[in-house]
Amino acid sequence: MSPSNIMWPGPTPTCMPSFILIRPTLYIDGIGQLQNNLTGSFVVLYADDILLLAPSVTALQKILRVCEQELDSIDMTSVNVKKSSCVRIGARHDKPCSRIITMDGRELVRADEIRYLGVFIVRATKFKCSVDQAKRSFYRAANSIFARVGRLASEEVMVQLLKHKCLPILLYALEVCNLDKRVLQSLDFTVNRFFMKLFKTSNIEIVHYRQTVFGCELPSVLLGKRYDKFIAKLSCTSV
């Protein structure tokens, strides 16, 4: 399997209108033909998760067929349609289109969002990630901390727990997502709510002052730094 035939996890092109997520682990030997016949089609492999990207529904059907043929040639199980789904991204994301069918005639479900490596990709006019699940997980972790040590730990300890236990959950892999200003503001508000509860205040100026004192940067600032670091690292590896 040549590395040039595989696109490993990283920034996903915003022009890809069709995605499919399939589960079986797969060694794709014949996928090289796609570079000649299906320009813009990619297979992303990580552990037992496989993500197929294609510039059209027709190309997506063809790349799925190549994967199924490879599965069959190495005597692996067929695609699990119950755990697989399709998402269409682009100007016609909400328009009816051809079904994606497996070799044995089963149809893959079209979903409004798919989860890949902890990132939720949603159906939209352009590549877009949802942070709703990340915020729910953050609140769950923060509430757990308050429930266990909220009355015993100092404010400094609580903020450190926030920085090292909760923020990584909230910001996981978001530096590679093109988040708009509204989403960044919602992430900042999520952290601000933690400080409001911790310091028993609704005054945002007090919240910002406390964040400065304890050295806790907002997600919008952290993501900017992480994005710059990610791009610098990506540039070094591509040289």
N, C-alpha and C positions, 0 to 999 in steps of 0.2 A: 504494500500500500504506500504510494508515494505521498509525502507531506503536501505536495502541490495540489493533490486531489481533495484535501480536507481543509476546511476552514475551522480552526479551533475557536473556542469561546472568546469573544472580544466585542468591539463595537459592531453592532449589526447595521448593515446598510439600510438607509431610510427609504430606499426606492423599492424594496421587495414587497410586492403586494400579496404574496401567498406563503403561508407557513403551514407546516404539518409537524406534529410531534408524535413519534412512535417510540415504543419502549424497548423491544428486544435489542440486546447487544449485537453489534454487527461488524464483521470484517468485510469491507466493501472493496473487492478487487476490480470489478468491472466498471467502477464509477468514473474512471478516467474518460470514458467515451462521452460523458456529459459535457466536458470542457469543449469538445468539438461541435456537439449538436445542440447543447442547451446552455448557451452563454448566460452567465448570471445565476446558474443553479449551484447550490452548495449543500454539503452534508456536514453537520456539526456533530461531533461525537464526544461524549463525556460519560465515562462509566457505562451505565445501562440506559442512558437517555440519548436519543437521537433526534436531531432537529433538521428538517429538510426545508430549504429555502428555494423559491423559484420565482421568476418574473411573471409567470402567468399560470392559470389553472391547468392548462394543457401541459406545460412543462412540469408542473408539480405532479400530475398523474404519471408522467413518463419516469420521473426520478423515483417515485414510489415503486413503480413496476421493476426498475432496476434493483432496488433494495430487496424487494420480495423475491426476485430471481436469485439473488445472492444468498438470501436466507434458505431458499429451497436447495441450492447447490451444496450447502454445508450442513444440511439436515437439521436446521434449527426450526423452532416453532414459527408459525406465521404471525403476522402483525396482530397484536391484541387491540381490536377496535374499541373495546370498552375503556381502554386507557389511552387511546389515541384520539386526536382531534385536529381540526383545521381552523386557521384564522386567516381571514383575507384583509390585507392592508392596502389602502390606496383610494383613489377618488371614487371607485365603484365598490367600496367595501360593503355597502348595504344593498347592493343589487343582486338579484338571483343569478346564479351561475351553474355550470355543470357540476355534477356530483363527483367526488373522489371515491373510486371503487377499487377494492382489493382484487387480487387475481381470482379469489373464490366467490366474488360477487357481493361482498359485504360493503356497506357504505360507511365512510368515516363521518363522524359528527362534526358539524360546523359550530364552533363555540365563539362566544363574545370575548373570551380571553383564554390564554394557555399559560401554564407555569413551566418555566424551564430554568433549572439550577437556582430556584428560589426567586426568580424574577417573573413577574406577571406581565405578559405582553397582551395588549388589548386590541380589539378590532377598531380601526380608526382610519382617517384619511392619510395619516403618516405614522411612522413608527412611534409607538407610545407605550409607556409602561405605567401600570397602576401601582400606587403606593398605599392603597386602602388596607391591604393585608399587613403590610409592614407597620402601619400605624396601630392596627389592632394588636399586633404582637408586641409592640412597644408598650402600649397601655397595660397589657397583661403582665409584662415583666415589671413595669413600674409599680403597679398595684400590688404585686407579690412582694416587692421590696418594702413598700409601706406597711403591708400586713405583718411582715415578719420582724422588721427592725425599726419601723417608723417611729416608735415611742422610745426606743433605747439608743439609737445611733445619733451622733451629732450631725449637724447640717453639712459639715465638710465631708463626712463619711457618706452621707446620702448622695451628695453631688458626685463623689468619686464612683459610687455604685452606678449612678446614672451614666457617667461617661464610659465606664468599662463594661457594663452589662446591658444597658438599654440602648444606647446610641448605636452600637454595632448592629443590633437587630433592625433598627429603623433605617440605617443607611446602607444596608448590605447591597453591594453591586450597583448602587444608584449612580456612581460616578460615570458609568458608561451609558447612562440613559439621558436622552435629551429632555430634561425637565423644564417646563415653562415657569414663568414667575409665579403663577397662581399655585402650582404644586409646591414650589419652594417655600412660599409663604405658609402653606398648610403644614409643612414639616416643621417650620419654625414655631408655629402656634402650638404644635404638639409638645415641643420641649418647654415652651413658655408655660403651658398648663401644668407641667410637672413642678416648675418653680413656684407658680401661684399656690399650688397645694402645699408645697414644702414650707413656704414662708408665710402662708395664710394671708395672702394679699391679692388683690385684683389690679393693683397699680402697675402698669407695664414699665414705668420708669424704675420702680423699685426692683422689678424682675430683671431688667437689663443691668442695673447696678450690681445686683447679686451675681449675675452671670459673669460680669467683669471681675469682681472680687475673687470668685472661685475659679476663674480661668476656664469657663465653659463656653465654647463657641457654638453659635447656632448652626443647624444643619446646612443652611444656604452657604455659610462661610466654609464649613468643613468640606462640603461637596466640591466647592470651587478649588480648594487646595488638592483634594484627592483627584480631581479631574486633571489638573496640571501635572501631578505626579504620574498619573496613568499614561497621559500622552507622552511625557518624557521617557517613561520606561518603554512604551510601545515604539517610539522613534529609535531608541537604542537597539532594540531587538530586531528591527527591520533593516538596520544598516548592514 
